[in-house]
Amino acid sequence: MQKKAEHLKTLKERRDNTRLSPIEISYRNVFKELLQDINIKEKNGVALSVSTGDGLSDYFVFSNSGGAIKKIVATDIVDNPVDKESIDILKKLGDWEFKKVEAEKPLPFPNESFDLVFHQDVIEHVKKPYLFVSEQYRVLKKGGSLIIGTPNILRPANLVKLMFGKLRFPVKIGENEEIGEYVHIQEFSEFQLKNLLEEVGFKNIEVRHCYFGIWPLRITFSLYPKGKVGEGMCHYLMVKCRK
């Protein structure tokens, strides 16, 4: 039976995909850049992968952290979604293990367990974002880094919907057989995201802006926008901060 969601392809297929959208090209490249500056002194760091999905982000962490990350604890709210071939690839790169966690609950890890926590396209699906982020702060070591990727609520397609009274949350964006419906509970602007992280206690918040254009019409202005308009209306936000 054909799978309905692209993220359910194997890690290798996603990694080697030559037909990426400009949006994915931009945030993949920014994610890799942010990983090169996570400053783990002992070079035997442990990372927490939140909602691991197909394992692609875990692959990038092992491959682009300069050897700083030696172990990844991958989590999801469903049984391990990473296929066996992808797990084999990950385990050749480092110590990789999976642990199922409960949605909207505290993480089952001690305080200050991880040097890095990362997730992309996750926080917009969460009902309790403050609990979600504060738990990641708790399990990070002092000086550890958090990297988040999420769609910008102020992207042009959303502003058009807002003009016509069509921008409402929660919104269903897709579904597949294994996981069910994908729903954006809420989305964030740069200001809202930074404010949330500051309230939790994170510092040195760095925001990177990915893709400015009107993707439904396949119009691209910039992969890495600069200036207030492009940054404010970018499609995707990548954020790195420290505990």
N, CA and C of each residue as an Amber inpcrd file, in Angstrom:
protein
   729
   0.8440000  -1.1880000   0.0000000   0.0000000   0.0000000   0.0000000
   0.8870000   1.2500000   0.0000000   0.5460000   2.2230000  -0.8020000
   1.3690000   3.4250000  -0.9130000   1.2360000   4.2830000   0.3340000
   2.3520000   4.7660000   0.8270000   2.3370000   5.6370000   1.9950000
   2.0100000   7.0590000   1.5470000   1.2980000   7.7840000   2.3800000
   0.7540000   9.0720000   1.9800000   1.6360000  10.2550000   2.3430000
   2.5500000  10.0990000   3.2690000   3.3310000  11.2340000   3.7540000
   4.7930000  11.0750000   3.3920000   5.3940000  12.1430000   2.8780000
   6.7750000  12.0700000   2.4190000   7.7260000  11.6960000   3.5450000
   7.4570000  12.1600000   4.7830000   8.4020000  11.9080000   5.8610000
   8.4890000  10.4280000   6.2110000   7.5910000   9.5980000   5.6990000
   7.6530000   8.1700000   5.9970000   8.5590000   7.4100000   5.0320000
   9.1490000   8.1100000   4.0460000  10.1740000   7.4770000   3.2360000
  11.3740000   7.1680000   4.1230000  12.2510000   6.2960000   3.6490000
  13.4180000   5.9630000   4.4550000  14.3410000   7.1700000   4.5890000
  15.1730000   7.1200000   5.6100000  16.1560000   8.1780000   5.8250000
  17.0080000   8.3700000   4.5810000  17.4450000   7.2770000   3.9800000
  18.3090000   7.3670000   2.7960000  17.6010000   8.0920000   1.6540000
  16.3200000   7.7880000   1.4380000  15.5740000   8.4550000   0.3740000
  15.4670000   9.9490000   0.6440000  15.1840000  10.3080000   1.8950000
  15.0470000  11.7180000   2.2390000  16.4030000  12.4270000   2.1680000
  17.4490000  11.7460000   2.6290000  18.7850000  12.3340000   2.6200000
  19.2550000  12.6100000   1.2030000  18.9990000  11.6820000   0.2960000
  19.5090000  11.7660000  -1.0660000  18.5290000  12.3970000  -2.0440000
  17.4100000  12.9000000  -1.5450000  16.3750000  13.4740000  -2.4060000
  16.9340000  14.6660000  -3.1880000  16.8500000  14.5890000  -4.5130000
  17.3470000  15.6870000  -5.3630000  16.2260000  16.6300000  -5.7830000
  15.0220000  16.3890000  -5.2840000  13.8850000  17.2280000  -5.6770000
  13.2980000  17.9430000  -4.4550000  14.1820000  18.4290000  -3.6120000
  13.7450000  19.1500000  -2.4240000  13.1050000  20.4810000  -2.8050000
  12.1380000  20.9130000  -2.0050000  11.5860000  22.2500000  -2.1990000
  12.6150000  23.2740000  -1.7240000  12.5480000  24.5070000  -2.2290000
  13.4590000  25.5440000  -1.7330000  13.3420000  25.7680000  -0.2390000
  12.1500000  25.5670000   0.3120000  11.9690000  25.7310000   1.7540000
  12.8320000  24.7210000   2.5010000  12.7520000  23.4520000   2.0800000
  13.5270000  22.4210000   2.7690000  15.0170000  22.5940000   2.5530000
  15.4160000  23.0130000   1.3710000  16.8370000  23.2870000   1.1160000
  17.3470000  24.3350000   2.1060000  16.5900000  25.4040000   2.2780000
  17.0500000  26.5010000   3.1320000  17.1520000  26.0690000   4.5880000
  16.1290000  25.3910000   5.1180000  16.2220000  25.0810000   6.5450000
  17.1370000  23.9030000   6.8230000  17.3250000  23.0060000   5.8550000
  18.3520000  21.9610000   6.0350000  19.7250000  22.6000000   6.1730000
  20.0360000  23.5260000   5.2810000  21.3620000  24.1480000   5.2900000
  21.5910000  24.9430000   6.5770000  20.5650000  25.6610000   7.0220000
  20.7030000  26.4400000   8.2600000  20.8780000  25.5130000   9.4590000
  20.1210000  24.4290000   9.5020000  20.2560000  23.4520000  10.5920000
  21.6820000  22.9280000  10.6600000  22.2540000  22.5780000   9.5130000
  23.6230000  22.0720000   9.4810000  24.6090000  23.1230000   9.9940000
  24.4040000  24.3750000   9.6170000  25.2870000  25.4500000  10.0810000
  25.1980000  25.6220000  11.5980000  24.0000000  25.5920000  12.1310000
  23.8280000  25.7650000  13.5690000  24.4830000  24.6310000  14.3560000
  24.4940000  23.4420000  13.7870000  25.0940000  22.2910000  14.4610000
  26.6140000  22.4090000  14.5650000  27.2100000  23.1870000  13.7090000
  28.6660000  23.3030000  13.6990000  29.1890000  24.1880000  14.8270000
  28.2820000  24.7850000  15.5880000  28.7090000  25.7100000  16.6310000
  27.9550000  25.4400000  17.9360000  27.9650000  24.1880000  18.3750000
  27.2490000  23.8580000  19.6150000  28.1810000  23.7600000  20.8230000
  29.4980000  23.8830000  20.5850000  30.4630000  24.0850000  21.6840000
  30.3600000  23.0670000  22.8160000  30.5830000  21.8100000  22.4880000
  30.6420000  20.7620000  23.5080000  32.1170000  20.4560000  23.7770000
  32.5740000  20.7710000  24.9730000  34.0020000  20.7350000  25.2540000
  34.5900000  19.3320000  25.1860000  33.8960000  18.3520000  25.7470000
  34.4750000  17.0210000  25.8580000  34.3880000  16.2170000  24.5530000
  33.6250000  16.7060000  23.5750000  33.4650000  16.0230000  22.2810000
  32.8830000  14.6160000  22.4250000  32.1170000  14.3980000  23.4790000
  31.4190000  13.1140000  23.6150000  29.9910000  13.3840000  24.0700000
  29.3840000  14.3680000  23.4070000  28.0920000  14.8720000  23.8110000
  26.9430000  13.9060000  23.5640000  25.8750000  14.1210000  24.3400000
  24.6440000  13.3370000  24.2230000  23.5210000  14.2810000  23.8200000
  22.7490000  13.8890000  22.8060000  21.6720000  14.7380000  22.2960000
  20.3250000  14.0580000  22.4710000  19.2970000  14.8760000  22.6350000
  17.9200000  14.4020000  22.6970000  17.2110000  14.8220000  21.4200000
  16.7230000  13.8440000  20.6750000  15.9500000  14.0910000  19.4650000
  14.4670000  14.0150000  19.8250000  13.7710000  15.1350000  19.7260000
  12.3580000  15.2090000  20.0990000  11.5060000  14.9520000  18.8680000
  10.6670000  13.9270000  18.9250000   9.8380000  13.5150000  17.7910000
  10.7240000  13.1930000  16.5910000  11.4200000  12.0910000  16.6850000
  12.4730000  11.7560000  15.7220000  11.9820000  11.5390000  14.2990000
  10.7220000  11.1380000  14.1320000  10.1920000  10.9560000  12.7770000
  10.9350000   9.8850000  12.0170000  11.4580000  10.2310000  10.8430000
  12.1800000   9.2520000  10.0190000  13.6600000   9.1840000  10.3610000
  14.1300000   9.9950000  11.3220000  15.5260000   9.9520000  11.7460000
  16.4530000  10.8490000  10.9500000  15.9200000  11.6260000  10.0140000
  16.7870000  12.4340000   9.1620000  17.5290000  13.5090000   9.9550000
  16.8320000  14.1850000  10.8600000  17.5130000  15.2060000  11.6680000
  18.6040000  14.5800000  12.5240000  18.3630000  13.3600000  13.0220000
  19.3830000  12.6660000  13.8050000  20.6230000  12.4070000  12.9500000
  20.3920000  12.0280000  11.7000000  21.5060000  11.8090000  10.7660000
  22.3260000  13.0870000  10.6060000  21.6480000  14.2180000  10.4360000
  22.3580000  15.4780000  10.2600000  23.1370000  15.8590000  11.5180000
  22.5920000  15.5550000  12.6850000  23.2970000  15.8610000  13.9270000
  24.5880000  15.0550000  14.0290000  24.5140000  13.7650000  13.7840000
  25.7350000  12.9460000  13.8020000  26.7420000  13.4360000  12.7620000
  26.2560000  13.8280000  11.5930000  27.1330000  14.1220000  10.4520000
  27.6830000  15.5410000  10.4440000  27.0510000  16.4700000  11.1790000
  27.4260000  17.8810000  11.0500000  27.8140000  18.5490000  12.3640000
  27.9810000  17.7710000  13.4290000  28.3570000  18.3600000  14.7180000
  29.8540000  18.2680000  14.9760000  30.6180000  17.9360000  13.9480000
  32.0730000  17.8750000  14.0960000  32.5450000  16.8330000  15.0780000
  31.7720000  15.7550000  15.2270000  32.1400000  14.7060000  16.1720000
  31.7770000  15.0100000  17.6090000  31.1270000  16.1670000  17.8550000
  30.8040000  16.5460000  19.2220000  29.7090000  15.6710000  19.8180000
  28.7880000  15.2200000  18.9920000  27.6950000  14.3700000  19.4740000
  28.0190000  12.9080000  19.1800000  28.1360000  12.1130000  20.2420000
  28.4490000  10.6920000  20.1080000  27.2260000   9.8070000  20.3250000
  26.2070000  10.3700000  21.0170000  25.0270000   9.5620000  21.3250000
  23.7730000  10.4020000  21.1270000  22.7390000   9.7870000  20.5560000
  21.4280000  10.4250000  20.4240000  20.3810000   9.5130000  21.0500000
  19.5900000  10.0970000  21.9550000  18.4020000   9.4180000  22.4660000
  17.2220000   9.9820000  21.6890000  16.6410000   9.1690000  20.8360000
  15.5430000   9.5970000  19.9800000  14.2160000   9.2810000  20.6490000
  13.2790000  10.2170000  20.6010000  11.9820000  10.0200000  21.2380000
  10.8580000  10.2950000  20.2540000   9.7120000   9.7090000  20.5470000
   8.4820000  10.0070000  19.8060000   7.3260000   9.5380000  20.6610000
   6.1140000  10.0090000  20.3220000   4.9360000   9.6080000  21.0980000
   4.2820000   8.3650000  20.5160000   4.8670000   7.8180000  19.4490000
   4.4070000   6.5620000  18.8500000   5.5400000   5.5440000  18.9620000
   5.2610000   4.2910000  18.6710000   6.3230000   3.2950000  18.6250000
   7.3620000   3.7140000  17.5940000   8.5810000   3.2370000  17.7620000
   9.7020000   3.6760000  16.9340000   9.3220000   3.8050000  15.4610000
   9.2710000   5.0410000  14.9170000   8.8620000   5.2350000  13.5280000
   9.9960000   5.1190000  12.5220000  11.2240000   4.9100000  12.9980000
  12.3820000   4.8440000  12.1050000  12.5310000   3.4170000  11.5830000
  12.6070000   3.2640000  10.2580000  12.6940000   1.9290000   9.6660000
  14.0700000   1.3080000   9.9350000  14.1470000  -0.0090000   9.8100000
  15.3630000  -0.7510000  10.1720000  16.5730000  -0.2980000   9.3560000
  16.3920000  -0.0740000   8.0690000  17.5140000   0.3730000   7.2410000
  18.0740000   1.6970000   7.7510000  17.1880000   2.6170000   8.1350000
  17.6200000   3.9130000   8.6410000  18.3020000   3.7790000  10.0010000
  17.7750000   2.9060000  10.8540000  18.4110000   2.6730000  12.1560000
  19.8360000   2.1550000  11.9620000  20.0230000   1.2590000  11.0170000
  21.3650000   0.7330000  10.7400000  22.3110000   1.8480000  10.3190000
  21.8210000   2.7840000   9.4920000  22.6480000   3.9250000   9.0660000
  23.0360000   4.7730000  10.2720000  22.0700000   5.0580000  11.1370000
  22.3260000   5.9010000  12.3060000  23.3130000   5.2460000  13.2690000
  23.1720000   3.9450000  13.4700000  24.0390000   3.2590000  14.4230000
  25.4680000   3.1070000  13.9130000  25.6650000   3.2610000  12.6350000
  27.0320000   3.2850000  12.1070000  27.7090000   4.6190000  12.3870000
  26.8910000   5.6480000  12.6240000  27.4330000   6.9900000  12.8620000
  27.6660000   7.2720000  14.3350000  26.9240000   6.6000000  15.2120000
  27.0670000   6.8490000  16.6470000  26.1620000   5.9380000  17.4490000
  26.1030000   6.2030000  18.7370000  25.2560000   5.4380000  19.6490000
  23.8450000   6.0190000  19.5480000  22.9180000   5.2550000  18.9810000
  21.5460000   5.7370000  18.7620000  20.5740000   4.7890000  19.4250000
  19.6700000   5.3370000  20.2190000  18.6450000   4.5070000  20.8470000
  17.3130000   5.2350000  20.8350000  16.2280000   4.4800000  20.9450000
  14.8860000   5.0650000  20.8830000  14.1470000   4.8440000  22.1920000
  13.3600000   5.8620000  22.6010000  12.5060000   5.7360000  23.7740000
  11.1700000   6.4120000  23.4870000  10.1000000   5.6710000  23.6700000
   8.7630000   6.2380000  23.4920000   8.4140000   7.0970000  24.7020000
   7.8100000   8.2670000  24.4500000   7.4220000   9.1730000  25.5270000
   5.9400000   9.5080000  25.3960000   5.3750000  10.1050000  26.4450000
   3.9660000  10.4940000  26.4360000   3.8230000  11.9450000  25.9950000
   2.8040000  12.1910000  25.1820000   2.5360000  13.5580000  24.7410000
   2.0810000  14.4220000  25.9090000   2.5360000  15.6830000  25.9250000
   2.1140000  16.6780000  26.9090000   2.4100000  16.2540000  28.3460000
   3.4710000  15.4550000  28.5370000   3.8840000  15.0060000  29.8620000
   5.3600000  15.3400000  30.0840000   5.8220000  15.4000000  31.3470000
   7.2510000  15.6080000  31.5890000   8.1020000  14.5180000  30.9430000
   9.3050000  14.8980000  30.5370000  10.2140000  13.9360000  29.9130000
  10.7550000  12.9560000  30.9510000  10.9360000  11.6930000  30.5860000
  11.4010000  10.6730000  31.5490000  12.9220000  10.6280000  31.6750000
  13.5380000  11.7970000  31.8480000  14.9980000  11.8790000  31.9500000
  15.3680000  12.7690000  33.1300000  16.5050000  12.4850000  33.7650000
  16.9550000  13.3220000  34.8920000  17.3380000  14.7300000  34.4230000
  17.4180000  15.6330000  35.3860000  17.9080000  16.9860000  35.1110000
  19.3070000  16.9330000  34.4920000  19.5660000  17.8550000  33.5840000
  20.8890000  18.0600000  32.9970000  21.4770000  16.7650000  32.4330000
  20.7080000  16.1100000  31.5660000  21.1430000  14.8540000  30.9560000
  21.7590000  15.0300000  29.5710000  21.4920000  16.1680000  28.8960000
  21.8340000  16.2860000  27.4780000  22.6250000  17.5690000  27.1920000
  23.5070000  17.4560000  26.2080000  24.2680000  18.6110000  25.7240000
  23.5180000  19.3640000  24.6370000  22.6110000  18.6750000  23.9530000
  21.8700000  19.2600000  22.8440000  20.4720000  18.6650000  22.8190000
  19.4720000  19.5120000  22.6100000  18.1080000  19.0730000  22.3310000
  17.7090000  19.6990000  21.0040000  17.0620000  18.9260000  20.1440000
  16.6890000  19.4740000  18.8380000  15.3700000  18.8920000  18.3560000
  14.6550000  19.7050000  17.5840000  13.4350000  19.2420000  16.9190000
  13.0450000  20.2330000  15.8340000  12.4030000  19.7190000  14.7980000
  11.8860000  20.5300000  13.7070000  10.4560000  20.1030000  13.4020000
   9.6000000  21.0940000  13.1470000   8.1930000  20.8310000  12.8170000
   7.4980000  20.0460000  13.9300000   7.7450000  20.4380000  15.1670000
   7.1350000  19.7420000  16.3020000   6.3340000  20.6990000  17.1770000
   6.8910000  21.8330000  17.5580000   6.2680000  22.6920000  18.5550000
   4.9010000  23.1880000  18.1100000   4.6820000  23.2960000  16.7990000
   3.3840000  23.7600000  16.3140000   2.2750000  22.7180000  16.5010000
   2.6700000  21.4770000  16.8290000   1.7000000  20.4020000  17.0700000
   1.3890000  20.2170000  18.5560000   1.9920000  21.0210000  19.4110000
   1.9440000  20.8120000  20.8590000   0.8670000  21.6840000  21.5040000
   0.1030000  21.0850000  22.4200000  -0.9580000  21.8180000  23.1150000
  -0.4110000  22.6830000  24.2460000   0.6940000  22.2530000  24.8530000
   1.2470000  22.9520000  26.0110000   2.6960000  23.3520000  25.7120000
   2.9000000  24.3890000  24.9100000   4.2730000  24.7200000  24.4970000
   5.1910000  25.1220000  25.6370000   4.6510000  25.7700000  26.6860000
   5.5270000  26.1530000  27.8030000   6.0620000  24.9110000  28.5090000
   5.2050000  23.9470000  28.8000000   5.6550000  22.6870000  29.4010000
   6.6390000  21.9840000  28.4850000   6.3320000  21.9670000  27.2040000
   7.1680000  21.3090000  26.1990000   8.5930000  21.8640000  26.2250000
   8.7170000  23.1910000  26.2050000  10.0390000  23.8190000  26.1520000
  10.7150000  23.8060000  27.5230000   9.9510000  23.9890000  28.5890000
  10.5650000  24.0110000  29.9170000  11.1430000  22.6500000  30.2960000
  10.5310000  21.5730000  29.8290000  11.0940000  20.2480000  30.0670000
  12.4150000  20.0780000  29.3250000  12.5090000  20.6510000  28.1390000
  13.7680000  20.5850000  27.3930000  14.8470000  21.4050000  28.0880000
  14.4570000  22.5240000  28.6770000  15.3990000  23.3170000  29.4700000
  15.8910000  22.5070000  30.6710000  14.9850000  21.8230000  31.3300000
  15.3360000  21.0400000  32.5250000  16.3580000  19.9560000  32.2310000
  16.1860000  19.2480000  31.1190000  17.0650000  18.1060000  30.8370000
  18.3650000  18.5200000  30.1480000  18.4710000  19.7880000  29.7600000
  19.7230000  20.2690000  29.1810000  20.7510000  20.5520000  30.2750000
  22.0110000  20.2430000  29.9790000  23.0960000  20.6330000  30.8680000
  23.2970000  22.1460000  30.7970000  23.8640000  22.7200000  31.8370000
  24.1760000  24.1470000  31.8150000  25.1450000  24.4200000  30.6610000
  24.8160000  25.3840000  29.8360000  25.6080000  25.6750000  28.6500000
  25.1780000  24.8840000  27.4330000  24.2270000  23.9530000  27.6020000
  23.7380000  23.1560000  26.4820000  22.8800000  23.9610000  25.5250000
  22.6790000  23.4220000  24.3380000  21.9760000  24.1360000  23.2730000
  20.6510000  23.4780000  22.9240000  19.7010000  24.3210000  22.5570000
  18.4230000  23.8800000  21.9990000  18.3130000  24.4400000  20.5940000
  17.9660000  23.5860000  19.6300000  17.7300000  24.0290000  18.2540000
  16.3060000  23.6530000  17.8710000  15.5350000  24.6560000  17.4490000
  14.1310000  24.4790000  17.0850000  13.9180000  24.9490000  15.6480000
  13.1030000  24.2250000  14.9010000  12.6320000  24.6860000  13.6000000
  11.1190000  24.6290000  13.5560000  10.4750000  25.6960000  13.0450000
   9.0150000  25.7260000  12.9950000   8.5500000  26.7240000  11.9410000
   7.3990000  26.5020000  11.3290000   6.8780000  27.4690000  10.3580000
   6.5630000  28.8100000  11.0180000   6.7710000  29.8860000  10.2840000
   6.4690000  31.2350000  10.7420000   4.9970000  31.5380000  10.4620000
   4.2480000  31.9120000  11.4700000   2.8280000  32.1850000  11.2720000
   2.5980000  33.3670000  10.3350000   3.5860000  34.2600000  10.1960000
   3.4330000  35.4580000   9.3700000   3.8930000  35.2680000   7.9260000
   4.0420000  34.0190000   7.4780000   4.4170000  33.7830000   6.0770000
   3.2900000  34.2550000   5.1510000   3.6320000  34.6240000   3.9100000
   2.6420000  35.2290000   3.0050000   1.3640000  34.4230000   2.8270000
   1.4700000  33.1050000   2.6970000   0.2680000  32.2980000   2.4920000
  -0.7020000  32.4520000   3.6570000  -0.1680000  32.5330000   4.8700000
  -1.0260000  32.7200000   6.0370000  -1.6490000  34.1120000   6.0700000
  -0.8890000  35.1230000   5.6370000  -1.4220000  36.4830000   5.6420000
  -2.5780000  36.6160000   4.6580000  -2.4840000  35.9170000   3.5300000
  -3.6000000  35.9150000   2.5750000  -4.8290000  35.2630000   3.2020000
  -4.6190000  34.1370000   3.8800000  -5.7330000  33.4790000   4.5750000
  -6.3490000  34.4050000   5.6190000  -5.4810000  35.1390000   6.3330000
  -5.9650000  36.0550000   7.3650000  -6.8480000  37.1410000   6.7570000
  -6.4540000  37.6630000   5.5940000  -7.2240000  38.7120000   4.9290000
  -8.6380000  38.2490000   4.5980000  -8.7750000  36.9610000   4.2810000
 -10.0820000  36.4280000   3.9010000 -10.7760000  35.6930000   5.0530000
 -10.2200000  35.8550000   6.2630000 -10.8320000  35.2490000   7.4280000
 -10.7140000  33.7450000   7.4770000  -9.6930000  33.1960000   6.8370000
  -9.5450000  31.7390000   6.7350000  -8.4160000  31.1780000   7.6060000
  -7.7000000  32.0490000   8.3210000  -6.5810000  31.5720000   9.1360000
  -7.1050000  31.2070000  10.5130000  -7.2530000  29.9030000  10.7610000
  -7.7800000  29.4240000  12.0340000  -6.9620000  28.2240000  12.5070000
  -6.8690000  28.0920000  13.8220000  -6.1910000  26.9500000  14.4320000
  -7.1030000  26.3320000  15.4740000  -6.9990000  25.0110000  15.6640000
  -6.0980000  24.0690000  14.9770000  -6.5040000  23.8410000  13.5320000
  -5.5330000  23.4080000  12.7120000  -5.7820000  23.1430000  11.3070000
  -5.1340000  21.8180000  10.9190000  -5.8670000  20.9790000  10.2320000
  -5.3470000  19.7080000   9.7530000  -4.5210000  19.9560000   8.4970000
  -3.3030000  19.4120000   8.4630000  -2.4380000  19.6190000   7.3050000
  -2.1300000  18.3370000   6.5460000  -2.5790000  17.1840000   7.0570000
  -2.3270000  15.9150000   6.3740000  -2.5860000  14.7500000   7.3070000
  -2.3540000  13.5450000   6.7840000  -2.5180000  12.3480000   7.6000000
  -1.8140000  11.1730000   6.9360000  -1.5600000  10.1280000   7.7230000
  -1.0630000   8.8720000   7.1790000  -1.5530000   7.7360000   8.0460000
  -1.3490000   6.5160000   7.5880000  -1.9340000   5.3540000   8.2440000
  -1.3350000   5.0820000   9.6160000   0.0020000   5.2550000   9.7560000
   0.6590000   4.9110000  11.0130000   0.3660000   5.9050000  12.1310000
   0.3740000   7.2000000  11.8170000   0.3200000   8.2160000  12.8590000
  -1.0500000   8.8890000  12.9280000  -1.7780000   8.8840000  11.8410000
  -3.0800000   9.5380000  11.8170000  -2.9770000  10.9620000  11.2950000
  -3.7950000  11.8650000  11.8410000  -3.8560000  13.2360000  11.3410000
  -2.6730000  14.0710000  11.8590000  -2.1900000  14.9670000  10.9810000
  -1.2190000  15.9800000  11.3840000  -1.9880000  17.2840000  11.5770000
  -1.8990000  17.8350000  12.7780000  -2.6570000  19.0430000  13.0940000
  -1.7180000  20.0960000  13.6740000  -1.7500000  21.2940000  13.1020000
  -1.0680000  22.4260000  13.7110000  -2.0000000  23.0010000  14.7680000
  -1.6420000  22.8200000  16.0300000  -2.4410000  23.3550000  17.1270000
  -2.3490000  24.8780000  17.1500000  -1.1390000  25.3740000  16.8940000
  -0.8720000  26.8110000  16.8430000   0.4310000  27.0150000  16.1000000
   0.6610000  28.2120000  15.6330000   1.9390000  28.5640000  15.0120000
   2.4590000  29.8320000  15.6850000   3.7440000  30.1310000  15.4420000
   4.4090000  31.1920000  16.1800000   5.0710000  32.1880000  15.2370000
   5.0830000  33.4380000  15.6660000   5.9280000  34.4390000  15.0310000
   7.2960000  34.4080000  15.6970000   8.2510000  35.1150000  15.1310000
   9.5770000  35.2020000  15.7510000   9.4780000  35.7860000  17.1580000
   8.6890000  36.8370000  17.3200000   8.5400000  37.4730000  18.6360000
   7.9630000  36.4980000  19.6520000   6.9240000  35.7750000  19.2740000
   6.2890000  34.8370000  20.2030000   7.2390000  33.7160000  20.6110000
   7.9950000  33.2150000  19.6500000   8.9180000  32.1260000  19.9360000
  10.0400000  32.5890000  20.8640000  10.6060000  33.7490000  20.5610000
  11.6620000  34.2790000  21.4180000  11.1410000  34.5730000  22.8200000
   9.9430000  35.1040000  22.9120000   9.3570000  35.4090000  24.2130000
   9.1570000  34.1490000  25.0410000   8.6740000  33.0850000  24.3960000
   8.4950000  31.8040000  25.0840000   9.8190000  31.2790000  25.6120000
  10.8450000  31.3000000  24.7840000  12.1500000  30.7840000  25.1850000
  12.7540000  31.6180000  26.3140000  12.5800000  32.9320000  26.2520000
  13.0930000  33.8020000  27.3110000  12.3630000  33.5560000  28.6250000
  11.0490000  33.3460000  28.5670000  10.2830000  33.0820000  29.7860000
  10.7490000  31.7930000  30.4650000  11.0930000  30.8080000  29.6700000
  11.5740000  29.5390000  30.2140000  12.9450000  29.7060000  30.8520000
  13.7620000  30.6200000  30.3050000  15.0840000  30.8540000  30.8730000
  16.2290000  30.7730000  29.8900000  15.9340000  30.4980000  28.6140000
  17.0000000  30.3750000  27.6260000  17.6270000  31.7260000  27.3320000
  18.9180000  31.6820000  26.9760000  19.6750000  32.8830000  26.6610000
  20.3720000  32.7040000  25.3040000  21.0150000  33.7860000  24.8550000
  21.7580000  33.7640000  23.5870000  20.8810000  33.2310000  22.4520000
  19.6890000  33.7810000  22.3430000  18.7280000  33.3050000  21.3470000
  19.0970000  33.8650000  19.9670000  19.3580000  32.9600000  19.0450000
  19.7240000  33.3160000  17.6660000  18.6440000  32.8080000  16.7320000
  18.0730000  33.7030000  15.9290000  17.0120000  33.3350000  14.9930000
  17.5510000  33.4210000  13.5710000  17.3400000  32.3680000  12.8060000
  17.7100000  32.3500000  11.3890000  16.4410000  32.2230000  10.5580000
  16.3620000  32.9760000   9.4760000  15.1510000  33.0750000   8.6750000
  15.3290000  32.3000000   7.3690000  14.3890000  31.4320000   7.0810000
  14.5000000  30.5230000   5.9370000  13.3530000  30.7260000   4.9540000
  13.6930000  31.0270000   3.7470000  12.7970000  31.0980000   2.5980000
  11.7460000  32.2170000   2.7000000  11.8480000  33.1410000   1.7740000
  10.8420000  34.1950000   1.6100000  10.2700000  34.0620000   0.2100000
   8.9900000  33.8160000   0.1430000   8.3280000  33.6500000  -1.1470000
   6.8870000  33.2510000  -0.9350000   6.2290000  32.9220000  -2.0260000
   4.8430000  32.4680000  -1.9720000   4.8430000  31.0530000  -2.5170000
   5.0780000  30.0800000  -1.6300000   5.3030000  28.7190000  -2.0900000
   4.0970000  28.1060000  -2.7940000   2.8550000  28.3690000  -2.3840000
   1.7380000  27.7880000  -3.1410000   1.7430000  28.1830000  -4.6140000
   2.3170000  29.3580000  -4.9220000   2.4220000  29.8170000  -6.3130000
   3.8070000  29.5520000  -6.9080000   4.6730000  28.8830000  -6.1240000
   6.0420000  28.5680000  -6.5480000   6.8360000  29.8290000  -6.9030000
   6.6420000  30.8680000  -6.1140000   7.3860000  32.1170000  -6.2880000
   8.4090000  32.2310000  -5.1630000   9.6910000  32.3300000  -5.5220000
  10.7660000  32.4220000  -4.5330000  11.4540000  33.7710000  -4.6550000
  11.5260000  34.5150000  -3.5500000  12.2590000  35.7780000  -3.5180000
  13.6700000  35.5730000  -2.9690000  13.7940000  34.7620000  -1.9200000
  15.1010000  34.5260000  -1.3140000  15.0590000  33.2750000  -0.4600000
  16.1380000  32.4680000  -0.5170000  16.2360000  31.3150000   0.3710000
  16.5920000  31.7360000   1.7900000  17.4020000  32.8080000   1.9030000
  17.8550000  33.2700000   3.2140000  17.6050000  34.7730000   3.2810000
  16.3650000  35.1750000   3.5760000  15.9860000  36.5840000   3.4870000
  16.7090000  37.4720000   4.4870000  16.9460000  38.7040000   4.0410000
  17.5140000  39.7440000   4.8910000  16.5740000  40.9520000   4.8600000
  16.6470000  41.7730000   5.8690000  15.7750000  42.9330000   5.9520000
  14.4860000  42.5970000   6.6720000  13.8180000  43.6420000   7.1540000
  12.6490000  43.4510000   8.0060000  11.5070000  42.7320000   7.3040000
  11.2600000  43.0480000   6.0340000  10.1310000  42.4390000   5.3390000
  10.3830000  40.9570000   5.1100000  11.5280000  40.6180000   4.5240000
  11.8330000  39.2250000   4.2360000  11.9320000  38.3720000   5.4790000
  12.5820000  38.9110000   6.5140000  12.7100000  38.1540000   7.7540000
  11.3560000  38.0120000   8.4600000  10.5920000  39.1020000   8.4860000
   9.3090000  39.0590000   9.1730000   8.3060000  38.1270000   8.5130000
   8.4200000  37.9860000   7.1720000   7.4640000  37.1680000   6.4300000
   8.0890000  35.8810000   5.8900000   9.2210000  35.4840000   6.4500000
   9.8600000  34.2510000   5.9870000   8.9450000  33.0590000   6.2530000
   9.2160000  31.9660000   5.5730000   8.3590000  30.7850000   5.7170000
   8.6810000  29.9870000   6.9750000   9.9760000  29.9510000   7.3470000
  10.4030000  29.0120000   8.3740000  11.4180000  29.6780000   9.2830000
  11.3080000  29.4070000  10.5820000  12.2220000  29.9510000  11.5860000
  13.0810000  28.8350000  12.1680000  14.3890000  29.0280000  12.1710000
  15.3120000  28.1490000  12.8700000  15.8890000  28.9320000  14.0280000
  15.8300000  28.3800000  15.2270000  16.2650000  29.1050000  16.4220000
  17.2420000  28.2320000  17.2110000  18.3430000  28.8520000  17.6280000
  19.2780000  28.1880000  18.5360000  19.4340000  29.0620000  19.7720000
  19.4350000  28.4240000  20.9530000  19.6150000  29.1530000  22.1990000
  20.3540000  28.2590000  23.1960000  20.7330000  28.8450000  24.3120000
  21.5250000  28.1120000  25.3070000  20.8880000  28.1990000  26.6900000
  21.1850000  27.2130000  27.4890000  20.7390000  27.2060000  28.8890000
  21.7610000  27.9580000  29.7330000
